[in-house]
């Protein structure tokens, strides 16, 4: 939560340099599956229904996307190029070194340990990316000055420690709810 506050208060400047780690990139991303899903290895049981809801009232799972089906289709998608955040492993590596107005095309495979897309493990996805803008991002220091700036509209601005305590209480209350 504190990192998000820091990101919100970051200074950004348009850059004419190639994409580097830490930059914010605005792009159009279009992608589709390259391959068809592997045949499912499932056993048919005698109580398997057609398209009816299961015991939990949930609809049955849909067929896996076929080759040519859309994966991501986003215009003006803004992402920060950082190690622990990317659409798929390897996506940021493809962006690094690209320039504004570049058109990129590459393929990535959903990794075996994918937590975000466990049903798509092993699938190949072709990406078409148009880089629209590259910005450098300067994060402010997490200190009392930042806390005072964030809470400036309150009766009395908070220190960093007070802001952390408030954030912790807010997160704990949300978790309890």
Backbone bond lengths (Angstrom), bond angles and torsions (degrees), N, CA, C in turn:
res aa  C-N    CA-C-N  psi(-1)  N-CA   C-N-CA  omega(-1)  CA-C   N-CA-C  phi
1 X - - - 1.449 - - 1.530 110.21 -
2 X 1.316 116.42 -39.74 1.467 119.31 178.74 1.535 110.03 -66.63
3 X 1.319 116.21 -37.47 1.468 120.37 178.59 1.531 110.32 -62.97
4 X 1.344 116.49 -39.52 1.469 120.24 177.69 1.527 110.49 -62.55
5 X 1.330 117.26 -42.56 1.467 120.20 176.85 1.528 110.66 -60.79
6 X 1.309 115.50 -42.26 1.458 120.72 179.02 1.531 110.12 -61.86
7 X 1.333 117.22 -42.19 1.470 122.11 178.89 1.532 110.73 -64.08
8 X 1.335 116.60 -39.81 1.464 120.36 -179.19 1.527 111.76 -64.35
9 X 1.310 116.56 -30.82 1.461 121.49 -177.96 1.537 112.49 -94.38
10 X 1.317 117.33 5.75 1.463 121.49 -177.50 1.526 111.54 -66.16
11 X 1.315 114.93 149.69 1.458 121.75 173.97 1.520 107.67 -92.89
12 X 1.327 117.02 131.55 1.461 120.26 178.43 1.522 109.53 -122.87
13 X 1.314 114.39 143.84 1.457 121.28 177.57 1.510 108.06 -136.35
14 X 1.332 116.01 137.39 1.457 119.78 176.93 1.517 108.75 -61.95
15 X 1.322 115.62 140.07 1.460 120.72 -176.85 1.526 110.12 -121.48
16 X 1.301 116.08 142.77 1.464 122.02 173.84 1.526 110.51 -99.61
17 X 1.335 115.67 0.43 1.456 121.60 179.77 1.533 109.81 -82.35
18 X 1.332 117.89 159.90 1.462 120.31 175.49 1.531 110.96 -63.07
19 X 1.317 116.15 157.38 1.464 122.17 179.27 1.524 109.72 -58.30
20 X 1.322 115.39 133.80 1.462 122.04 177.43 1.526 108.14 -134.75
21 X 1.328 115.98 164.02 1.464 120.58 177.06 1.518 108.74 -57.41
22 X 1.320 115.94 134.16 1.457 122.31 -179.50 1.517 113.24 99.10
23 X 1.341 118.11 -17.66 1.464 120.97 179.13 1.518 111.45 -71.80
24 X 1.320 115.60 156.50 1.457 122.78 170.57 1.527 105.82 -103.42
25 X 1.332 116.40 128.79 1.462 121.62 -175.78 1.529 109.20 -121.81
26 X 1.332 115.52 130.31 1.459 121.26 173.53 1.523 106.48 -104.02
27 X 1.339 115.73 130.88 1.466 119.76 -173.28 1.519 111.39 -153.71
28 X 1.313 114.99 161.59 1.459 121.90 167.61 1.519 105.76 -98.51
29 X 1.334 116.56 131.38 1.466 120.89 -179.30 1.525 108.40 -124.42
30 X 1.323 114.99 122.02 1.460 121.53 174.88 1.525 105.92 -125.51
31 X 1.310 116.16 134.46 1.459 118.35 -178.76 1.521 109.86 -150.04
32 X 1.329 113.41 152.72 1.455 119.64 178.66 1.524 109.83 -145.44
33 X 1.319 114.17 158.40 1.455 120.61 178.00 1.523 109.26 -71.57
34 X 1.333 116.13 136.81 1.459 121.69 -179.66 1.520 110.39 -88.28
35 X 1.321 115.20 -37.04 1.467 119.97 -173.98 1.521 111.45 -116.32
36 X 1.316 115.10 160.22 1.460 120.63 174.17 1.518 108.43 -80.23
37 X 1.345 117.31 155.06 1.471 119.28 178.69 1.519 110.66 -66.23
38 X 1.326 115.10 152.06 1.463 120.16 175.53 1.521 107.96 -66.40
39 X 1.336 117.59 145.94 1.469 118.98 178.39 1.519 110.15 -59.34
40 X 1.323 116.08 135.87 1.465 120.67 -179.60 1.512 109.72 -70.85
41 X 1.313 114.29 138.64 1.461 119.69 177.31 1.520 107.79 -102.66
42 X 1.305 115.35 77.75 1.456 119.87 -178.35 1.504 110.00 -119.65
43 X 1.324 115.41 150.83 1.455 120.96 176.04 1.517 108.02 -95.36
44 X 1.313 115.85 143.06 1.454 119.79 177.66 1.520 106.79 -90.72
45 X 1.333 115.33 124.56 1.459 119.06 178.50 1.511 108.76 -100.64
46 X 1.322 116.70 161.03 1.452 119.33 -175.83 1.518 113.42 -67.91
47 X 1.349 118.35 -20.06 1.457 119.04 -179.75 1.532 112.47 -101.02
48 X 1.323 116.67 13.78 1.460 119.81 179.07 1.521 109.14 -69.84
49 X 1.336 116.06 120.84 1.454 120.80 -178.95 1.511 111.53 -87.29
50 X 1.313 115.19 174.46 1.460 119.86 178.75 1.518 109.04 -76.99
51 X 1.323 117.07 -100.98 1.468 120.78 -179.01 1.520 111.29 -110.86
52 X 1.310 117.41 27.04 1.452 120.75 -178.45 1.520 110.39 -84.72
53 X 1.319 116.57 162.19 1.458 121.79 177.63 1.520 109.56 -69.26
54 X 1.336 116.57 150.60 1.458 120.47 178.84 1.528 110.67 -81.98
55 X 1.322 115.93 -172.96 1.465 120.74 -176.45 1.521 113.05 -58.56
56 X 1.317 117.79 -32.12 1.463 121.77 -179.04 1.524 112.10 -82.21
57 X 1.330 117.09 0.50 1.456 120.46 -178.62 1.508 113.56 82.15
58 X 1.348 116.30 8.32 1.454 119.75 -179.43 1.519 109.56 -90.08
59 X 1.321 115.05 148.32 1.456 120.06 177.63 1.519 108.80 -69.69
60 X 1.328 117.73 152.32 1.457 119.33 178.68 1.531 110.32 -66.19
61 X 1.335 115.94 155.84 1.453 119.86 179.82 1.515 109.64 -66.09
62 X 1.324 115.71 144.03 1.453 120.92 179.32 1.514 109.36 -81.11
63 X 1.315 114.95 163.86 1.452 119.91 176.54 1.522 109.45 -62.41
64 X 1.314 115.94 150.36 1.457 121.06 178.39 1.523 108.92 -68.04
65 X 1.334 117.67 150.62 1.463 120.81 -179.89 1.533 110.96 -61.37
66 X 1.311 116.21 141.57 1.465 122.29 -179.80 1.523 109.79 -92.04
67 X 1.324 115.88 169.17 1.462 120.94 175.34 1.524 108.25 -56.50
68 X 1.335 115.64 135.06 1.458 120.71 -179.32 1.516 113.61 92.93
69 X 1.338 117.77 -17.20 1.464 120.43 177.41 1.520 109.49 -69.29
70 X 1.311 115.73 149.10 1.460 123.08 -177.85 1.525 111.82 -71.74
71 X 1.336 116.83 138.78 1.457 122.42 174.16 1.534 108.76 -103.44
72 X 1.332 117.15 -62.85 1.466 122.48 177.00 1.523 107.66 -130.58
73 X 1.318 115.37 136.12 1.468 121.43 176.05 1.524 106.20 -139.45
74 X 1.322 116.42 97.80 1.472 121.54 -176.01 1.520 109.83 -134.55
75 X 1.326 115.70 133.33 1.459 121.76 172.33 1.518 107.98 -103.37
76 X 1.322 115.93 143.10 1.468 123.02 178.77 1.525 112.27 55.67
77 X 1.316 116.62 38.02 1.462 121.94 175.53 1.527 107.62 -72.20
78 X 1.324 116.53 127.62 1.459 121.08 179.79 1.518 108.26 -112.71
79 X 1.332 115.35 120.95 1.461 121.96 179.74 1.512 109.46 -130.75
80 X 1.300 115.17 147.68 1.464 121.17 173.03 1.516 106.99 -95.19
81 X 1.306 117.62 130.57 1.461 123.26 -177.98 1.527 108.17 -82.64
82 X 1.338 115.21 91.86 1.456 121.58 177.76 1.521 108.41 -131.66
83 X 1.335 115.52 155.25 1.461 121.76 -172.66 1.521 114.68 -58.16
84 X 1.320 117.38 -42.08 1.457 118.97 -172.30 1.524 113.92 -93.16
85 X 1.337 117.16 11.14 1.462 120.65 178.86 1.521 109.26 -137.94
86 X 1.320 116.24 112.90 1.452 119.51 173.15 1.522 109.70 -158.49
87 X 1.324 116.08 156.65 1.463 120.55 -177.85 1.524 110.96 -59.93
88 X 1.304 116.12 -47.12 1.471 124.12 174.11 1.514 107.06 -145.00
89 X 1.333 118.11 151.09 1.461 118.89 176.37 1.532 110.64 -54.56
90 X 1.320 115.00 129.90 1.458 121.06 -179.61 1.523 112.73 100.54
91 X 1.340 117.83 -15.58 1.465 120.78 -177.81 1.529 110.54 -62.50
92 X 1.334 117.04 -48.70 1.469 120.02 -179.34 1.519 111.57 -62.46
93 X 1.341 117.20 -37.27 1.465 120.23 178.84 1.524 111.26 -59.42
94 X 1.328 116.58 -34.84 1.469 120.81 179.17 1.530 111.31 -70.59
95 X 1.334 116.82 -29.82 1.465 120.44 -179.54 1.525 112.25 -77.57
96 X 1.333 116.41 -33.54 1.467 120.62 -175.14 1.524 109.84 -61.21
97 X 1.321 114.87 127.65 1.463 121.57 -179.90 1.522 113.01 96.32
98 X 1.333 117.96 -12.46 1.463 120.61 178.38 1.526 109.52 -76.90
99 X 1.313 115.83 156.38 1.459 122.07 180.00 1.523 111.06 -115.04
100 X 1.316 115.55 163.05 1.463 121.26 174.09 1.528 108.17 -52.91
101 X 1.320 116.49 139.07 1.468 125.55 -179.89 1.526 113.88 75.92
102 X 1.329 118.66 1.90 1.470 120.26 175.68 1.526 109.83 -73.01
103 X 1.323 115.19 148.56 1.464 123.24 174.05 1.517 105.89 -112.16
104 X 1.323 117.43 122.76 1.454 122.14 -178.79 1.517 109.80 -113.41
105 X 1.317 116.01 145.04 1.459 121.23 172.15 1.525 107.02 -138.11
106 X 1.336 115.73 128.11 1.455 120.63 -179.11 1.514 109.17 -157.83
107 X 1.335 115.18 163.99 1.459 121.39 177.38 1.515 109.69 -117.93
108 X 1.330 116.11 142.74 1.461 122.79 174.68 1.520 108.31 -131.32
109 X 1.319 115.70 153.85 1.459 121.66 177.33 1.522 108.46 -112.28
110 X 1.336 116.22 134.81 1.470 120.55 177.78 1.531 106.88 -66.86
111 X 1.342 118.14 121.75 1.463 120.79 -174.84 1.529 113.62 -71.43
112 X 1.321 114.60 160.27 1.469 122.17 -179.67 1.519 112.90 -58.86
113 X 1.324 117.20 -32.94 1.472 120.80 -176.23 1.534 112.95 -97.60
114 X 1.328 117.31 23.37 1.459 121.23 -177.36 1.524 111.54 -66.44
115 X 1.339 115.38 118.44 1.466 120.52 175.47 1.525 110.16 -84.68
116 X 1.338 116.59 -30.27 1.462 120.68 -177.75 1.524 112.95 -76.42
117 X 1.327 117.03 -32.43 1.465 120.89 -175.66 1.532 111.32 -133.99
118 X 1.332 118.01 60.48 1.473 119.45 -176.41 1.534 113.50 -63.03
119 X 1.326 118.04 -26.67 1.462 121.00 179.97 1.523 112.60 -81.33
120 X 1.331 116.53 -5.47 1.465 120.31 -177.00 1.524 112.67 -114.59
121 X 1.324 117.48 11.51 1.466 121.94 -177.42 1.524 110.25 -53.39
122 X 1.323 114.86 131.50 1.457 121.28 177.50 1.520 114.80 86.65
123 X 1.327 117.75 -8.54 1.470 120.61 -179.31 1.523 110.64 -77.25
124 X 1.339 116.04 140.89 1.461 121.96 176.44 1.526 108.88 -94.37
125 X 1.341 113.68 138.34 1.461 120.53 -178.60 1.524 108.54 -129.37
126 X 1.340 116.07 129.39 1.466 121.93 177.23 1.529 108.01 -95.55
127 X 1.325 116.11 128.10 1.457 122.67 -179.91 1.527 110.36 -109.09
128 X 1.327 115.30 140.28 1.462 124.01 170.91 1.524 104.66 -121.30
129 X 1.327 117.07 115.93 1.464 121.41 -174.56 1.521 109.47 -124.71
130 X 1.326 116.13 129.19 1.467 122.57 174.69 1.524 107.62 -110.59
131 X 1.332 115.85 115.01 1.464 120.87 179.80 1.525 108.23 -78.80
132 X 1.337 116.54 119.47 1.459 121.00 -177.29 1.520 112.83 -102.44
133 X 1.339 116.82 -30.21 1.459 119.51 -178.44 1.522 109.41 -159.65
134 X 1.321 115.41 144.57 1.465 122.30 176.37 1.524 106.76 -126.08
135 X 1.333 115.67 129.75 1.464 120.18 179.67 1.521 110.16 -128.21
136 X 1.323 115.98 141.80 1.461 119.43 170.76 1.522 107.10 -84.72
137 X 1.310 115.94 145.85 1.457 121.92 -177.37 1.523 108.17 -121.70
138 X 1.312 116.06 125.89 1.453 121.29 176.23 1.516 107.59 -115.17
139 X 1.325 115.81 111.34 1.460 121.07 -179.40 1.525 109.87 -80.34
140 X 1.327 116.59 136.97 1.466 118.29 175.93 1.528 109.66 -73.24
141 X 1.314 115.55 156.34 1.459 120.36 176.94 1.519 109.97 -68.90
142 X 1.336 116.58 140.43 1.469 120.48 175.02 1.524 106.99 -77.60
143 X 1.328 115.96 97.36 1.466 120.07 -178.82 1.528 109.51 -149.94
144 X 1.327 116.36 -176.93 1.461 121.23 -178.39 1.526 112.32 -61.86
145 X 1.340 117.29 -34.08 1.466 120.13 178.85 1.521 111.08 -62.42
146 X 1.320 116.86 -43.27 1.463 120.66 178.06 1.525 110.26 -64.15
147 X 1.310 117.56 -45.82 1.467 121.45 179.07 1.526 110.65 -59.07
148 X 1.335 116.77 -42.42 1.468 120.62 179.34 1.529 110.50 -65.15
149 X 1.327 117.41 -38.98 1.465 121.09 178.76 1.531 110.98 -65.12
150 X 1.335 117.18 -41.21 1.465 121.96 -179.25 1.527 110.97 -67.45
151 X 1.326 117.05 -35.36 1.479 121.15 -176.69 1.531 112.07 -105.74
152 X 1.313 117.64 22.21 1.470 122.23 -175.94 1.523 113.36 -60.38
153 X 1.335 117.77 -29.28 1.465 119.66 -177.60 1.528 113.36 -83.87
154 X 1.308 117.89 1.45 1.471 121.93 178.26 1.527 109.99 -87.15
155 X 1.336 116.17 167.14 1.466 120.34 -179.98 1.520 111.32 -55.07
156 X 1.331 115.65 -44.69 1.451 120.89 178.90 1.532 108.16 -136.55
157 X 1.345 117.37 118.52 1.468 119.36 179.81 1.525 111.31 -58.51
158 X 1.343 115.00 149.20 1.468 120.96 -177.24 1.517 111.65 -93.28
159 X 1.330 115.58 157.25 1.461 121.41 170.49 1.527 107.24 -83.76
160 X 1.310 117.45 170.74 1.464 121.00 178.82 1.525 110.59 -60.92
161 X 1.325 117.70 -42.69 1.463 120.86 179.26 1.529 110.85 -61.90
162 X 1.319 117.25 -44.05 1.471 120.62 178.89 1.536 111.05 -63.89
163 X 1.330 116.19 -39.14 1.464 120.29 178.72 1.530 110.73 -65.87
164 X 1.315 117.13 -41.55 1.477 120.99 177.40 1.528 110.89 -61.16
165 X 1.328 116.62 -43.74 1.472 120.97 179.50 1.527 109.55 -61.83
166 X 1.329 116.59 -44.58 1.463 120.00 179.03 1.533 111.06 -62.34
167 X 1.316 116.72 -43.65 1.471 120.62 -179.98 1.533 110.50 -62.72
168 X 1.323 116.46 -42.42 1.465 120.49 178.92 1.531 110.63 -61.34
169 X 1.339 116.80 -45.64 1.466 120.97 179.17 1.532 110.90 -61.93
170 X 1.316 116.82 -42.39 1.462 121.05 179.47 1.531 110.46 -62.51
171 X 1.319 116.99 -45.33 1.471 120.98 179.87 1.529 111.25 -65.44
172 X 1.331 116.83 -39.68 1.473 119.81 178.19 1.522 110.99 -65.05
173 X 1.335 117.48 -40.74 1.464 120.98 177.71 1.524 111.15 -63.78
174 X 1.321 116.65 -42.10 1.469 120.19 178.05 1.521 110.85 -63.54
175 X 1.328 116.54 -40.78 1.456 120.57 179.87 1.542 111.37 -64.65
176 X 1.323 116.06 -38.18 1.473 120.06 178.98 1.518 110.77 -66.93
177 X 1.338 116.80 -38.05 1.462 120.21 178.69 1.493 110.16 -67.64
